[in-house]
């Protein structure tokens, strides 16, 4: 069954989303949508690129799903805003789960998620809405990842961890067991976390000395209205 899909965005992630949705899902991309002030082209992959603001005139909300293919800029705020705005316009959120990902049977998965190939999500895990799991991550048993997070590639989140909303984990970040990672946390590539991390933290680490030093800095980012 091919479900018509609007991909919001026309960046590299939008191009990737097109490939995965078209060739490995029940969805069929029919158009790309970009906010009018940012739209620079009319077609992509021989599909129209239209203004989000006028989308409903040609692509009715009751006939189309959507996915906001936006990465982690502004700590996921742009993707979160577009996800919420498209829902308010009446479009139904789509998720993509690679057929090459391993998601255990009792994992609870929210809406508008994108899970790439070679992810392992173990039993009794909960993943919220609007979460991106790029390729090759390990999400341990009994974990919770709240909404609006972005987990990049080859991240290890060990068992019984709690990741709060709107956080970003860089490539090869590692989280030990039984930890809480706060809201709006940014973990740099290669960071190794062995203690709880408070909200609004920037954590820098290195492979040479993964557990130290650490640097904390509060972000100044507006919260989405939701």
Secondary structure as UniProt FT lines:
FT   STRAND          3..8
FT   HELIX           12..23
FT   STRAND          27..34
FT   HELIX           36..38
FT   STRAND          43..44
FT   TURN            45..46
FT   STRAND          47..51
FT   HELIX           52..54
FT   HELIX           55..58
FT   HELIX           61..63
FT   STRAND          65..68
FT   HELIX           73..88
FT   TURN            89..90
FT   STRAND          92..93
FT   STRAND          96..97
FT   TURN            99..100
FT   STRAND          102..103
FT   TURN            105..106
FT   STRAND          108..109
FT   STRAND          114..115
FT   TURN            117..118
FT   STRAND          120..121
FT   TURN            123..124
FT   STRAND          126..127
FT   STRAND          132..133
FT   TURN            135..136
FT   STRAND          138..139
FT   TURN            141..142
FT   STRAND          144..145
FT   TURN            147..148
FT   STRAND          150..151
FT   TURN            153..154
FT   STRAND          156..157
FT   TURN            159..160
FT   STRAND          162..163
FT   STRAND          168..169
FT   TURN            171..172
FT   STRAND          174..175
FT   TURN            177..178
FT   STRAND          180..181
FT   TURN            183..184
FT   STRAND          186..187
FT   TURN            189..190
FT   STRAND          192..193
FT   TURN            199..200
FT   STRAND          202..203
FT   TURN            208..211
//
